[in-house]
């Protein structure tokens, strides 16, 4: 009787805690979405591509060296065009971020399903979901017009489907259809290629161990569309952006494994000198144990994680937290797998005991939630400056953009101004300023205070400054992001 009572109590507490974690994760994402901070320049770049291209245009290299899977932009454009009226800047931003928000929230519901199918362990399911739900990168990119949240969702879906796939004669044709669909996944997420690599190795392993030709059929059905997508869509994109991104990529690539592991702990350990070598060694040991204990999970979860590292190490993929968000669920599973082998944590009594610190943590988190500006990893004040500037603009003076010209170009669509063809940025200050014809102008900028100081002192020393306003957005005032506008007369 006591055993049945404890089992039921453990189940009730488990579902309550899991539901609470999902609710908190959804709340943080929805709260940040409704707060609706202005779009940073990467988002603005992608938005300009979405607005300026037809649906077929998403399958060729995008403008401004942007990289985004075609169907993410197709879904976004469909949503954006669904409502037909004159958008303002804030509503446009929210509409663009809606699809990433849905993707981020859906991941919160599907990831516990994946964890349960792998571990069937209440404590690990809760801790894994908690790790994902409260991760700042996952929260932020659920409310940003970029594809990273959707890529993470697709990775969870792929791992869930393949891990639970039944390879028997009755499911042969159904499996063919599943693997055919998987072969088209790079159109939805380029990073899905790393998950597909693990699936491919798994099918090859099954073919050599079970000697059944259907595994080669599955592999062929999956790889044929994958090959043509990589050849026709991904390769031209890679060639187009490689030369431009080479200098940037070289700073991020060539990581040692410990540095690669550090990226996934970046939101927990802020100390840059923290030694992650031990974490890296432990992680390799965990993967080796997984290879011995659960080879299917090793191919589906550990191999994509390792392939992603190797591709990054050899300078073929940038190793940044946002670009590695898709592999974060696999990282959690790899990290927790070793603990699933300890039988004592499957005990309902042990679970009830270990649930207590989790509940205390959730209580503390609810009573001391993170500030919204702490969740905004890439602040930008372009929209704030435009809204501020619009109140005083005389509708006739020519306006020169300074700072992030992509953000300026995007927001100028919602704030009509008499725009100059000149754009001032940090690479061409003197050259462009000297080419400006005599007359009266506004400069509007979303750059930092230091940039404003240099521009004002060095470039405008020989001009008559008629008006100058310095704007600090209240929600990012501690992050060295400032907006300002200046009216001047050049003789």
N, C-alpha and C positions, 0 to 999 in steps of 0.2 A: 504493500500500500504506500509506504513512504517513498519507495523507488518510483512508483508511478506518479505520485504527487510532485516529486522533485523534477522528474522528466517534463511534466506538464508546465510546472513553474518556469523551468529553464526555457522551454519553447515560447511561453508568453513573454518573458523578459527579453528573449532574443528578438522576437518580432517587434516589440516596442522600441528597443534600442535601434534596431536596423531602420525602422520607419522614421525614428527621430533623426537619425543621421541623414537619411535621404531628404527629409523635410528641411533640415538645416542647409544642406547643400543646395537644394532648389531655392530656398529663401535667399541665400547669398547671391546666387546667380540672377534671380529675378529682381532683387533689390538693386544690384549694380546695373542691370539692364534698364530699369525704370529711372535710375539716376542719370543714365544716358550721357556719359562724358563725351566731349567732342572727339572726332576721329583723328588719330595720329596719321602721319604722312603715308605709312604703308597701307592703311585702310583706305585713305583718300586715293592713292594710286590704283588700288584694286577697284574702287568704286568708279573711277573715271574710265577704266577699261570696261567695266560692266555696262556703263551708260553709253559708251562710244562704239561698242562692237555689236554686231548681229550675233545670233545664236551660233551660226557656223564659224564666226570669227573667234570664238573661244577655243577652237581646235588648232589654231595656229599660234605662234609665239605672240605674247601680249606686248603692249607698249610699256615703256619705262622699266623694262627688265623685270616685270612681274611674273611670278610663277604660281599658277593655280590650276587645279584639275578642271576640265571643261564643265562637268556636270554640277559642280558646286556653283559656278557662275550661272549656269542655266537655271538651276533651282532658285537662285537668288534673284535673277532677272524676272522669272515668272512671279515670284512673290512681290517684287518691287512694282511690277506692272499690273498687279491684280487690282490695286486701288487706283482709280483714275481721277485725280484732282491735283491741284497745284500744291506740291509739297513745300513745307518750310524746312529749314535745316535740321531742326530737332526731330521732326517726324521722319525725314529721310534717313537720318542716322539710325533711328529705332527700327525702321523697316528693313534696313540692310543687315542689322544685327539679329533679326528675328530667327533666321535659319540656324546660325551658330548657337543661339540660346536653346532652341528645341533640341539640337544635337547634344549639347552639354547636359541637359536635363534627362534626355533619353538614356544617355550613357550611365547616369546614376542608377537607373532602374535595371539596366541590363547587366551591369558589372557584377552585382551580387548573384545574379543567376549563373554567370560564368564561374564565379568563385565557389558557389555551392556545388556545381557539377564537378568541379575539380577536387575540392577539399572535403565537402560535406561536413564541415566543421563550423559550428556556430561562432566561436571566438575569432577564427581567422576570417570568416566572412565579414564579421563586423569590423575588424581592424583594417582589412583591405578596402572595404567601402569607405571607412572613415578617412583613410589615407588619400583616397581619390577625391572624396567629396569636399575636403577642406584644403586641398592643394591650391595655392594662389594662382599658379599658372593655368590650371584647369578652370578655375573660376573666371579669371580675367578673359581667357580666350573663348569662353562661352558667351561673352558679351562684346565681342570684337568682330568686325567684318573681315575675317580671315578664315581659312579653311581648316585650321588646326583642330578645332573642336569636333568637326565632322569627321576628320581623319581618325581621331581617337575612337569615335563611335563605330566607324566601319571596322577598325582593328578588333574591337570587342566582339562585334557581330561575326567576323570571320573566324576568330578563335573559338567562339561559342559553337558555331555551326560545325566546323571540322572536328573539334574535340568530341562532339556528341554524335558524329556521323556513324551510321551502321553500315558496314561493308558486307552485305549479304546479297544473294542473287535476287531476292524480292525487291531490293532497293536500287538495282543496277541502273535503270533508266532515270530514276529520280536523281541519283548521284551524278549521272552524266550532266543533267540539267544544272545541278548545283555547281559543279566544277566549271561548266561553260560560263555561268554567271560570274563566278569568281575570276575568270580570265578577263572579264571586262571591268573589274574593279579599279584598275589604274585610271580609268576615265573619271572616277569619283574621287580617287585619292592616289596620288603618285606614290606615297609612302606605303601603300598596301603591297607594293612589289616586295618589300622586305618580309611581310607576313606570308605572301605567296611563295617566297623562296623556301621558308620553313616547311610549308605544305608540300612543295615539290620534293624536297629531300625526304619527307615522310612517305610519299607515294613510291619513290624509288626504293626506299628501305623495305616497304611492304612487298614490292615486286620481287626483290631478291630473297626475302625470307619466306614468303608464302608461295612464290612461283606461280602467281596468277596474272594472266595478261590483262585483266580488267583494270589493274592499277596503272598500266601503261596507257590504256585508253583514257582513263581519268586524267592522267598527266598530259596527254596530247590534246585533249579537249580544252583543258585549262590553258595550256601554253600557246596554242595557235592564235587565239585573239590577243593574248598578252604580247606575243612577238610583234604583231602588226601594230598594236597601239604604241609599243616602245619605238618601233621603227618610224612610224608615220607622225606620231604626235610628240612623244617624249624626246626623241633624239634631236629633232630640229630645235626644240625648246632648249635643250641642254647646250647645244652648240651656240645658240643665240645669246645665252646668258653667261656662258663659261668665261669668256674673255673679260666681260664687265665685272663679274663677281670674283675673279681670281684673287685680287688683292685682299678683298674682304674674307674670302673663304680661307686663305692661307693663315689668317689670324686665328681662325676657329678650328682648323683641321689639325691633323697630326697629333691627336690626343693620345696620351697613354691611357691604359684601361682605368687606372685609378681616377684620372681626370674625367673620364667619361662617366664613371659611377658618381662622381661628385655633382654632376649636373642634375641628377635626379634627387639629390639631397639639398639642393641649393636653397630651397625655401625653409629648410629646417636648420641647417648649419650655415650661418652667414660668415663665419670666420674663413677668410681666404687661405690661411696657413694650416687649416685642419688637414691632417694626414689621412687621405682616403685609400692609401695603399692596402691597409688591413681590410677595408670594406671590399676592395677589388679582389683580394685573395679569397676572402670568405665567399664572395659571389661566385668565383670560379669553382670553389669546392661545392657550393650548393648546386650548381649546374651539373657537376660530375655525379653527385648523388642522384639528381633527377634522371640523368641518363641511365643509371642502373635501376632505379626504382619505378620510373614511369617514362618509358622511352617515347610514347606518343606525345605526352606533355612536353618532353624535351624538344621534339621537332617543331611542335606548334607554337611554343612559347619561348623557349631558350634560344633556339636557332635564329629566329627573327631578331632577337635582341643582340646576338653575337654578330649576325650579318650587318645589322645597322651600325655597330661599332666599327667593323672592318671597312665598310663603305665610307664612313666618316674619317677613319684613320688614313685612308688612301686618297683623301681630298676629293671625294665624289659626292659628298652630302654634308651640309653644315651641321655641326654638333652644337645646337643651341636648345635651350629648354622648350621654346615654342615649337621648334621643328622636330623635337623628340617627344612631343606630347603624345603622339600616336602609340609609342612603344611603352609609355608609362604604365598602363595596365599590365603588360607583360613583365615589366620590372617588378611590380608588386607581387605578382604570382611567383616569379623566381625567388624573390626575397623571402616569401612566407612558406615556400614548399618544404623546406627542411623541418619547419616546426610542425607540419602536418603529420610527420612520421612519429611524433611523440604521442603515444596512445593516451597518456593521462589527460591531455587537454581535450579529449573527446568526452571525458566524464562530465555528466550534467552538474555534479556538485562543484567540480573544478571550474566549469564554465560560469556558474552562478557566482563563485568567489571572484573570478577574474572580471566579471561584468561590473563589479563594484567600482574599480578605478576608472573604467570607461564611462560610467554614469557620472562620476565626480568630474571627469574631464569635460564631458558634454555640458554639465551644469555650469562649470567655470566658463566654458566657451560662450554659452548663451548669456551669462551675466556680464561677460567682458568681450563682446564681439569685436572683430577687427574694424577699424575705421575704413570707410569706403575708399579714401585716398590711398590707404595701404594696399588695397586690392588692385589699384590701377597702376600697372607696371610700366606703361608707356604713356605718360600724360602729354596732352597737347592742348594748347589754348587757342588754336586758330578760330574755332567757332565762337569762343568767348570774346575774342577781340573783335570779330566781325559784328557780333550783337552789340557790343559796346560802341563800336565805331559808327554803326548805322544811325544811332540817335543824333549824331552831330554832323553827319555828312551833308554837304550842300548840294549834292546831285550833279555838280558840274566840274569840280576840280578833278584833274587826272590823278589816278591812284596807281602807285608803284608797289608791287608786292616785294616783300623781303622775308627771308627765312625759308620755311618749308613751302616751296612753290606749288607742290602737289596739293597740300591742304588748302592753300590759297585758291588754286584753280577750282577745286571741288566746291568750296564754300562760296566762291564768287557767283556760282550758279543760283544761289538763293538770296544773295545780297547784291542787286544790280548796282554797278558803279561804272564810271567812265574810266576804263582800264587802260593803263599804259602797256606798251609792248615790252617795257623793261622789267626785268626781275633781278633783284639784288640777292646774291647768296655769298657764302664765305669764300668762294673760289674766284669771284670776278668783281669784287667791290670797286676797285679803282677803274678798271677798264669800262665797266658799264656806267659808272657815275660820270665819267668824263664824256661819255657819248650822249648824255641826257641833254636835250635842247633847253635853252633858257625858258623859264616860265615858273608857274606855281604848281606844286605837286603835294600830294599826300604820300607818305610811306606808311604802310601798314605791315606789322611784323608779329610773328608768334615765336620769335627767338628769345634767348635768355638775356638776362640783364647785362652780362659781359659783352655780348654781341651788340646790344643797344648802345653801350658806352663807346665801343670802338667805332661804330658807325657814326655816332653823333660827333665824336671828337675828331676823327681822322678824315671822314668823308665830307662832312658838312661844315667844316671850319670856315669855308669861304662863302657860306650861304646865309640868307636871312631866315632864321627859324621863326615862323609866325605862330605856331602852336605846337605844344608837345604834351602828350598824355601818356602816363605810365600805368599799365593795368596789371593787377595781380589777381588771378582767379582764386577765390577763397578756398577752393577744395584742393589745390595743389600748391599752396603758397610756400611749402617747405621743400619743394623739389626743383628749385632753380629753373622754373619755367615761367616766363613772363610774357605779357603781350603789351604792345604799345603802338601808337600811331603818331606821326609827326607831319606837320604842314610846313613847307619851306618854299622859299623863292630862290631860284637860281638865276643869276644875272648873266 
